[in-house]
Amino acid sequence: MKNILKISYSIIFLLAGTLTVNAAEKVDLLKTDWSFKGLFGKFDRGALQRGYQVYSEVCAGCHSMKYVSYRNLFEPGGPEFTEEQAKAIAAGFEVTDGPNNDGEMFVRPAKLSDKFVMPFENVKAAQAANGGAYPPDMSVLAKARSGGVDYIYSVLLGYEDPPSGVTLDDGVYYNKYMYGNRIKMSQPLMDDAVEYSDGTKATEEQMAKDVTTFLMWAAEPHLESRHKMGFKAILYLIILTILVYFSMKKIWSRVETKV
């Protein structure tokens, strides 16, 4: 009987601790106006281009985007750089190709058909460079995380000094929006961390919004075409409903007349 009571108390304390942790983690995410939300939502081209700049200058040193190709940067619905701009961006990176006629691998400038260059050769190299943590791939991050773009935006802006009584290990930082409030990534964004080519003021909030918009496009590159198709489908159904209604009304009017 005593053993049963001990086990019961242990379970109760465990559940109570879990509820306390979950309560501590429950923080309302930051909200902002996203241009791509809603039936008629579409991406802000300027935000996408600025977001790519933030990703390439701040994030790409650790985080890969293995499902995105350089050609996607000039395709409709995306950042819509010119083809020449996209080629210039790709040419700034080197990829290993081959084998050549001598059976050897060689290095060449990246082309539009290449995927974004990975920052590390393998998982072990990534972990070794980041204190044992593996930086997640950002290709579908906006869809893979609970809370989506609001969560990413909040985490980027959620760094602050830990509350009294909270102790952090070396290389760990406090973030009030991160699950567990602990994160191994140091604060990536600070005012003027990049110099926007379009002259936009690079505040921490602006960079967070721009790079999050870019990540949403990477996760859903066909969002705009999907919205257009959805609108056409709704319009078609409305017209069809009206036609069916008047057709049925006309048919039943004849039946009633005969009766």
Buried (B, 14 or more C-beta within 10 A) or exposed (E): EEEEEEEEEEEEEEEEEEEEEEEEEEEEBBEBEBBBEEEEEBBBBBBBBBBBBBBBBBBBEBBBBEBBBBBBBBBEBBBBBEEEBBBEBBBEBEBEEEEEEEEEEEEEEBBBEBBBBBBBEEEEEBBEBBEEBEBBBBBBBBEEBEBBBBBBBBBBBBBEEBEEEEEEEEEBBBBBBBBEBBBBBEBBBEEEBBEBEEEBEBBBBBBBBBBBBBBBBBBBBBBBEEBBEEEEEEEEEEEEEEEEEEEEEEEEEEEEEEE
